[in-house]
Amino acid sequence: MPAAKKKINPRAVAAQVIEQVLGKSRYLDTALTEAQSRLPRGQAHEAALIQEMAYGTLRWFHQLDAIAHQFLARPLKPKDQDIHALLLLGLYQLRHMRTAMHAAVTETVEAAEALKKPWAKNLLNACLRSYLREPERAEAAVADDASIKYSHPVWLVREIRQHYPENWETILDANNERPPMALRVNLQKNTRAQYLARLSAAGLAAHPAEIADSAIVLVTPVTVMDLPGFVQGEVSVQDVAAQLAAILLDAQAGERVLDACAAPGGKTGHILERAPGLAELVALDQDPDRVALIAQNLARLGLTAHTVTADAGTPEDWGDGRAFDRILLDAPCSATGVIRRHPDIKVRRKPDDLNKLIETQARLLDRLWPLLKPGGKLLYVTCSILPAENENQMQAFVARHPDTTVAALPLTAGIPRIIGRQILPGEQGMDGFYYACIHKN
């Protein structure tokens, strides 16, 4: 018989995931999925605990880091980033989880052994117990600094405060909330009312989101395999604000549509669900692994599109000379509207990234615009809340292209801008998204 896998310490695993995000700027989802896949079968149930600790520690990183430095005699060396992550993880358990205090301390300290750094046990024990004895020191570190209080990087607090002076604190609070689980009903296979009834029969409480006719929000998140008809393509997981893309694009039967930067294919699938009679939908992305995800998602839905692996900004490499009736550009962006779903954005994203992203967005807009037919529609989308990527970007685009007409959006949600509308995180339970619609004269 094969030897049983050695039991893995879940706190050590979570600390290693956090270290990869902090030290190597890896995506949290990628690092976490890889770590969870290595769990022995008998510990599969601990995947949720590892996820909670990794997500939560990164969500509150800036605050936990400031508190940790109150109790560390000196900063840890770069080679001991895993121990620093473990300390933050211990503080997260004590501040935000229902773990018993003695268990949080003891289990976190023991995890240093699993990281092959037993020397760190005394240090971890001393810091965590000092935190419990002297909570006023921790609160003093939090009280007077907005970056620490709301656990966001200084540059991002400054940006949000500048552009949203009346509700910047509400935005920062929303970024720290746990996101709801929103579903998109495949209206080709169910009405929303029918699917709500199926959820109720399965014991899953949910309510409709009125802004999108396909949208449902679960009261309590579940795994996708618990969703009735998920495998059969009757429902998908997609934030309500993201569902507005296909609705606003409003593709019609017989049209040729381009979904640029399409991976992982959520919006692609929604477009096809809403317009089954399209002449063609081209779904484009430059990452071959992510293009494979588009194909997988469409296969589950029983839908097809022409998937292409290429840079949307070099149409000479992939275009066939035929124009499109509608183009959806879900542009690469800072993702500052979806921080609550991806808290690693707060530690991975740097202020210098913005200029590169703005240049990429402008390049994609300028290169795709000639592919749109006269009378056609381009829908520009980001999951950012920063004006430089959104309304400022679109104003500059319109100024460069006199053959444009800005279209009003049939939306009641969001803040109206000179061009487009800005949905802020938490508004009607949605993520932060920007939408703008431009017609070609």
C-alpha positions as CSV (number, residue, x, y, z in Angstrom):
1,M,0.0,0.0,0.0
2,P,1.3,3.5,-0.8
3,A,2.4,5.5,2.3
4,A,-0.1,8.0,3.5
5,K,0.7,11.6,2.9
6,K,2.2,13.4,5.8
7,K,-0.3,15.7,7.5
8,I,0.1,19.3,6.4
9,N,-0.1,22.3,8.8
10,P,-2.8,24.6,7.4
11,R,-1.4,27.7,9.0
12,A,2.0,27.0,7.5
13,V,0.3,26.5,4.1
14,A,-1.6,29.8,4.4
15,A,1.6,31.6,5.4
16,Q,3.4,30.3,2.4
17,V,0.6,31.5,0.1
18,I,0.7,34.9,1.7
19,E,4.5,35.0,1.3
20,Q,4.2,34.2,-2.4
21,V,1.8,37.1,-2.9
22,L,3.9,39.6,-0.9
23,G,7.4,38.5,-2.0
24,K,6.8,37.3,-5.6
25,S,3.7,39.3,-6.5
26,R,1.8,36.1,-7.4
27,Y,-1.9,36.2,-7.8
28,L,-3.6,35.1,-4.6
29,D,-6.1,32.8,-6.4
30,T,-3.3,31.0,-8.3
31,A,-1.1,30.5,-5.2
32,L,-4.0,29.4,-3.1
33,T,-5.3,26.9,-5.7
34,E,-1.9,25.3,-6.1
35,A,-1.5,25.0,-2.3
36,Q,-5.0,23.5,-1.8
37,S,-4.4,21.0,-4.5
38,R,-1.4,19.6,-2.5
39,L,-3.5,18.8,0.6
40,P,-3.8,15.1,1.4
41,R,-7.3,13.7,0.8
42,G,-7.9,13.5,4.6
43,Q,-7.3,17.2,5.0
44,A,-9.4,18.4,2.0
45,H,-11.8,19.9,4.5
46,E,-9.1,22.4,5.7
47,A,-9.0,24.1,2.2
48,A,-11.6,26.5,3.4
49,L,-9.6,27.4,6.6
50,I,-6.5,28.0,4.5
51,Q,-8.5,30.3,2.1
52,E,-10.1,32.2,5.0
53,M,-6.7,32.9,6.6
54,A,-5.0,33.8,3.4
55,Y,-7.7,36.1,2.1
56,G,-8.3,37.7,5.5
57,T,-4.7,38.3,6.2
58,L,-4.2,40.0,2.8
59,R,-7.5,41.9,3.2
60,W,-6.2,43.5,6.4
61,F,-2.5,43.4,5.6
62,H,-1.7,47.1,6.0
63,Q,-3.4,47.2,9.4
64,L,-1.9,43.9,10.6
65,D,1.6,44.9,9.4
66,A,1.4,48.1,11.4
67,I,0.3,46.3,14.5
68,A,3.0,43.6,14.1
69,H,5.7,46.3,14.1
70,Q,4.5,47.5,17.5
71,F,5.5,44.1,18.9
72,L,8.6,43.2,16.9
73,A,11.9,44.3,18.4
74,R,13.3,44.6,14.9
75,P,11.9,43.9,11.4
76,L,12.4,40.3,10.2
77,K,14.9,39.7,7.4
78,P,13.6,39.3,3.8
79,K,14.5,35.6,3.9
80,D,12.0,35.2,6.8
81,Q,9.0,36.7,5.0
82,D,7.2,33.4,5.7
83,I,7.5,34.0,9.4
84,H,6.3,37.6,9.0
85,A,3.3,36.2,7.1
86,L,2.7,33.7,9.9
87,L,2.7,36.5,12.5
88,L,0.2,38.5,10.5
89,L,-1.9,35.4,10.1
90,G,-1.9,34.9,13.9
91,L,-3.0,38.5,14.4
92,Y,-5.7,38.1,11.9
93,Q,-7.1,35.1,13.8
94,L,-7.1,37.0,17.0
95,R,-8.7,40.1,15.6
96,H,-11.1,38.8,13.0
97,M,-11.8,35.1,13.5
98,R,-13.7,33.1,16.1
99,T,-10.7,30.9,16.8
100,A,-10.2,30.5,20.6
101,M,-7.3,32.8,21.7
102,H,-5.1,30.0,23.1
103,A,-5.7,27.9,20.0
104,A,-4.8,30.7,17.6
105,V,-1.6,31.4,19.4
106,T,-0.6,27.8,19.9
107,E,-1.4,26.6,16.4
108,T,0.3,29.6,14.8
109,V,3.5,29.1,16.9
110,E,3.6,25.4,16.0
111,A,3.3,26.3,12.3
112,A,6.9,27.7,12.5
113,E,8.1,24.1,12.9
114,A,6.3,23.1,9.7
115,L,8.1,26.0,8.0
116,K,11.4,24.5,9.2
117,K,12.1,27.5,11.3
118,P,11.7,26.4,14.9
119,W,13.8,29.4,16.1
120,A,10.8,31.6,15.3
121,K,8.5,29.9,17.8
122,N,9.6,32.0,20.7
123,L,9.3,35.2,18.7
124,L,5.8,34.4,17.5
125,N,4.7,33.4,20.9
126,A,6.1,36.6,22.5
127,C,4.5,38.9,19.8
128,L,1.1,37.3,19.9
129,R,0.9,37.2,23.7
130,S,2.1,40.8,23.9
131,Y,-0.7,41.8,21.5
132,L,-3.2,40.1,23.8
133,R,-1.8,41.8,26.9
134,E,-1.4,45.3,25.4
135,P,-4.3,45.8,23.0
136,E,-4.0,49.6,23.5
137,R,-0.7,49.6,21.7
138,A,-2.3,48.0,18.7
139,E,-5.2,50.4,18.6
140,A,-2.9,53.4,18.9
141,A,-1.2,52.2,15.7
142,V,-4.5,52.0,13.9
143,A,-6.3,55.1,15.2
144,D,-4.8,58.1,13.4
145,D,-3.7,56.8,10.0
146,A,-6.3,56.3,7.3
147,S,-4.1,53.9,5.4
148,I,-3.8,51.6,8.5
149,K,-7.3,52.1,9.8
150,Y,-8.9,51.1,6.4
151,S,-6.0,48.8,5.5
152,H,-5.2,50.2,2.0
153,P,-1.9,51.5,0.6
154,V,-1.2,55.1,1.1
155,W,-1.3,55.9,-2.6
156,L,-4.7,54.3,-3.1
157,V,-6.2,56.1,-0.1
158,R,-4.9,59.3,-1.6
159,E,-6.4,58.6,-5.0
160,I,-9.8,57.6,-3.7
161,R,-10.0,60.5,-1.2
162,Q,-9.1,63.0,-4.0
163,H,-11.7,61.7,-6.5
164,Y,-14.5,60.8,-4.0
165,P,-14.2,63.4,-1.2
166,E,-17.7,62.8,0.1
167,N,-17.7,59.0,0.2
168,W,-14.1,57.8,0.2
169,E,-14.5,56.1,3.6
170,T,-17.6,54.2,2.4
171,I,-15.6,53.0,-0.6
172,L,-12.7,51.8,1.6
173,D,-15.1,50.1,4.0
174,A,-16.8,48.3,1.0
175,N,-13.4,47.1,-0.2
176,N,-12.9,45.3,3.1
177,E,-16.3,43.6,3.1
178,R,-16.8,40.0,2.0
179,P,-18.4,40.0,-1.4
180,P,-21.8,38.4,-2.1
181,M,-22.1,35.4,-4.4
182,A,-24.1,36.5,-7.4
183,L,-25.4,34.2,-10.1
184,R,-26.3,34.7,-13.7
185,V,-29.3,32.6,-14.8
186,N,-29.0,31.3,-18.4
187,L,-32.3,32.7,-19.7
188,Q,-32.1,30.3,-22.7
189,K,-32.8,27.5,-20.2
190,N,-34.7,29.0,-17.2
191,T,-36.5,32.1,-16.3
192,R,-35.1,33.8,-13.2
193,A,-38.3,33.0,-11.3
194,Q,-38.0,29.3,-12.2
195,Y,-34.4,29.2,-11.0
196,L,-35.2,31.0,-7.8
197,A,-37.8,28.3,-7.1
198,R,-35.1,25.6,-7.8
199,L,-32.8,27.3,-5.3
200,S,-35.5,27.4,-2.7
201,A,-36.3,23.7,-3.2
202,A,-32.6,23.0,-2.7
203,G,-32.6,25.0,0.6
204,L,-30.6,27.9,-0.8
205,A,-32.0,31.4,0.1
206,A,-31.6,34.0,-2.6
207,H,-33.1,37.1,-4.0
208,P,-33.2,38.8,-7.4
209,A,-31.1,41.8,-8.3
210,E,-33.5,44.0,-10.2
211,I,-30.9,46.0,-12.1
212,A,-30.1,42.9,-14.3
213,D,-32.8,40.5,-15.5
214,S,-30.6,37.5,-15.2
215,A,-29.1,38.3,-11.7
216,I,-29.6,36.5,-8.4
217,V,-27.7,37.0,-5.2
218,L,-27.3,34.2,-2.7
219,V,-27.8,34.9,1.0
220,T,-25.0,32.5,1.8
221,P,-22.2,31.5,-0.6
222,V,-21.9,27.9,-1.6
223,T,-19.7,25.8,-3.8
224,V,-20.7,25.8,-7.5
225,M,-21.4,22.1,-7.3
226,D,-24.2,22.9,-4.8
227,L,-26.0,25.0,-7.5
228,P,-28.8,23.2,-9.3
229,G,-28.0,22.8,-12.9
230,F,-24.5,24.3,-12.8
231,V,-22.8,21.5,-14.6
232,Q,-25.6,21.6,-17.3
233,G,-24.9,25.3,-17.9
234,E,-28.2,26.6,-16.4
235,V,-26.4,29.1,-14.2
236,S,-23.0,30.8,-13.8
237,V,-21.3,32.8,-11.1
238,Q,-20.9,36.4,-12.1
239,D,-21.1,39.7,-10.2
240,V,-24.2,41.7,-10.9
241,A,-22.2,44.7,-12.2
242,A,-20.3,42.5,-14.6
243,Q,-23.6,41.2,-16.0
244,L,-24.5,44.7,-17.2
245,A,-21.8,44.4,-20.0
246,A,-23.9,42.0,-22.2
247,I,-27.1,43.9,-21.4
248,L,-25.6,47.3,-22.4
249,L,-23.8,45.8,-25.5
250,D,-27.2,44.6,-26.6
251,A,-25.9,42.5,-29.5
252,Q,-28.6,41.5,-32.0
253,A,-29.2,38.4,-34.2
254,G,-27.1,38.4,-37.4
255,E,-24.4,40.7,-36.0
256,R,-20.7,40.1,-35.8
257,V,-19.3,40.8,-32.3
258,L,-15.8,41.1,-30.9
259,D,-15.2,40.4,-27.2
260,A,-11.7,41.7,-26.8
261,C,-9.7,40.7,-23.7
262,A,-12.4,38.0,-23.2
263,A,-10.9,35.6,-20.7
264,P,-12.1,33.8,-18.7
265,G,-15.3,34.1,-20.8
266,G,-18.0,35.1,-18.4
267,K,-19.1,38.0,-20.5
268,T,-18.6,36.0,-23.7
269,G,-21.1,33.4,-22.4
270,H,-23.6,36.0,-21.4
271,I,-23.5,37.7,-24.8
272,L,-24.3,34.4,-26.5
273,E,-27.0,33.6,-24.0
274,R,-28.7,36.9,-24.7
275,A,-28.2,36.8,-28.5
276,P,-28.2,33.2,-29.7
277,G,-28.6,34.2,-33.4
278,L,-25.3,36.1,-33.8
279,A,-23.5,35.7,-37.1
280,E,-20.2,35.3,-35.2
281,L,-18.7,36.1,-31.8
282,V,-14.9,36.4,-31.8
283,A,-13.5,35.9,-28.2
284,L,-9.9,37.2,-28.0
285,D,-7.2,37.0,-25.3
286,Q,-3.4,36.9,-25.5
287,D,-2.9,34.3,-22.8
288,P,-3.3,30.8,-24.1
289,D,-4.1,29.3,-20.7
290,R,-6.9,31.9,-20.3
291,V,-8.2,31.3,-23.8
292,A,-8.5,27.6,-22.7
293,L,-10.7,28.8,-19.9
294,I,-13.0,30.6,-22.3
295,A,-13.5,27.3,-24.2
296,Q,-14.1,25.4,-21.0
297,N,-16.7,27.9,-19.8
298,L,-18.5,27.9,-23.1
299,A,-18.5,24.1,-23.3
300,R,-20.3,23.9,-19.9
301,L,-22.9,26.4,-21.3
302,G,-23.2,24.5,-24.5
303,L,-22.2,27.6,-26.5
304,T,-19.6,28.2,-29.2
305,A,-17.5,31.2,-30.2
306,H,-14.4,31.7,-32.4
307,T,-11.7,31.9,-29.8
308,V,-8.4,33.5,-30.8
309,T,-5.1,33.8,-28.9
310,A,-3.6,37.1,-29.7
311,D,-3.1,40.7,-28.6
312,A,-6.2,42.7,-29.2
313,G,-4.0,45.7,-29.9
314,T,-2.4,44.0,-33.0
315,P,-5.4,43.3,-35.2
316,E,-3.0,42.9,-38.2
317,D,-2.0,39.6,-36.6
318,W,-5.5,38.1,-36.2
319,G,-8.0,40.2,-38.1
320,D,-9.5,39.0,-41.4
321,G,-10.4,42.4,-42.8
322,R,-14.1,42.1,-41.8
323,A,-15.5,44.7,-39.5
324,F,-17.6,44.2,-36.4
325,D,-21.1,45.5,-35.5
326,R,-20.3,45.6,-31.8
327,I,-17.1,45.5,-29.8
328,L,-16.8,44.9,-26.1
329,L,-13.5,46.1,-24.7
330,D,-13.2,44.9,-21.1
331,A,-9.9,46.6,-20.7
332,P,-6.9,45.7,-18.5
333,C,-7.1,48.0,-15.5
334,S,-6.1,48.5,-11.9
335,A,-9.0,46.4,-10.7
336,T,-9.6,48.8,-7.9
337,G,-13.3,48.2,-8.1
338,V,-13.0,44.5,-7.2
339,I,-10.6,44.6,-4.2
340,R,-13.2,43.0,-2.0
341,R,-13.0,39.9,-4.2
342,H,-9.2,40.1,-4.8
343,P,-7.6,41.6,-1.6
344,D,-4.1,40.9,-3.0
345,I,-4.7,43.9,-5.3
346,K,-3.9,46.1,-2.4
347,V,-0.4,44.7,-2.0
348,R,0.4,43.8,-5.6
349,R,-0.8,46.9,-7.4
350,K,1.7,49.8,-7.4
351,P,1.1,53.4,-8.4
352,D,3.6,53.1,-11.2
353,D,1.3,50.5,-12.8
354,L,-1.3,53.1,-13.6
355,N,0.6,54.9,-16.4
356,K,1.3,51.6,-18.1
357,L,-2.3,50.5,-17.9
358,I,-3.6,53.8,-19.2
359,E,-1.2,53.5,-22.2
360,T,-2.5,50.0,-22.8
361,Q,-6.1,51.0,-22.7
362,A,-5.5,53.9,-25.1
363,R,-3.6,51.6,-27.5
364,L,-6.4,49.0,-27.5
365,L,-9.1,51.7,-28.1
366,D,-7.2,53.2,-31.0
367,R,-6.4,49.9,-32.6
368,L,-9.9,48.4,-32.3
369,W,-11.8,51.4,-33.4
370,P,-11.1,51.0,-37.1
371,L,-12.5,47.4,-36.8
372,L,-16.0,48.8,-35.9
373,K,-18.5,49.3,-38.7
374,P,-20.0,52.8,-39.3
375,G,-23.1,52.9,-37.0
376,G,-21.5,50.2,-34.8
377,K,-21.2,50.3,-31.0
378,L,-18.1,50.0,-28.8
379,L,-18.7,49.4,-25.1
380,Y,-15.7,50.2,-22.9
381,V,-15.6,48.5,-19.5
382,T,-13.2,48.5,-16.6
383,C,-13.5,47.2,-13.0
384,S,-11.7,50.3,-11.9
385,I,-12.9,53.3,-9.9
386,L,-10.0,55.6,-10.9
387,P,-11.1,58.4,-13.4
388,A,-7.7,58.2,-15.2
389,E,-8.7,54.8,-16.5
390,N,-12.3,55.6,-17.0
391,E,-14.0,59.0,-17.9
392,N,-10.6,60.7,-18.5
393,Q,-9.6,57.9,-20.8
394,M,-12.8,58.1,-22.8
395,Q,-12.7,61.9,-23.1
396,A,-9.2,61.7,-24.5
397,F,-10.3,58.9,-26.9
398,V,-13.3,61.0,-28.2
399,A,-11.0,64.0,-28.6
400,R,-8.7,61.9,-30.8
401,H,-11.5,60.4,-32.9
402,P,-14.0,62.9,-34.4
403,D,-16.2,60.1,-35.9
404,T,-17.6,59.3,-32.4
405,T,-20.9,59.9,-30.7
406,V,-21.2,59.3,-27.0
407,A,-24.4,57.3,-26.2
408,A,-26.4,57.6,-23.0
409,L,-26.5,54.4,-20.9
410,P,-29.9,53.1,-19.9
411,L,-28.7,52.7,-16.3
412,T,-30.0,54.1,-13.0
413,A,-27.1,52.8,-11.0
414,G,-23.8,54.5,-10.7
415,I,-22.6,58.1,-10.8
416,P,-23.2,59.8,-14.1
417,R,-20.0,61.1,-15.7
418,I,-19.3,63.4,-18.7
419,I,-18.9,60.1,-20.5
420,G,-20.3,56.9,-19.0
421,R,-21.3,55.9,-15.5
422,Q,-19.2,54.9,-12.5
423,I,-20.6,52.2,-10.2
424,L,-18.8,52.2,-6.8
425,P,-18.0,49.1,-4.8
426,G,-21.0,48.1,-2.6
427,E,-23.6,50.0,-4.6
428,Q,-26.7,47.8,-4.7
429,G,-24.3,45.0,-3.6
430,M,-22.3,45.3,-6.8
431,D,-18.5,45.5,-7.5
432,G,-17.1,48.7,-8.8
433,F,-17.4,49.0,-12.6
434,Y,-17.2,51.8,-15.2
435,Y,-19.2,51.7,-18.4
436,A,-19.1,53.9,-21.5
437,C,-20.8,53.5,-24.9
438,I,-19.5,55.1,-28.1
439,H,-21.1,54.9,-31.5
440,K,-19.2,55.3,-34.8
441,N,-20.7,58.0,-37.0
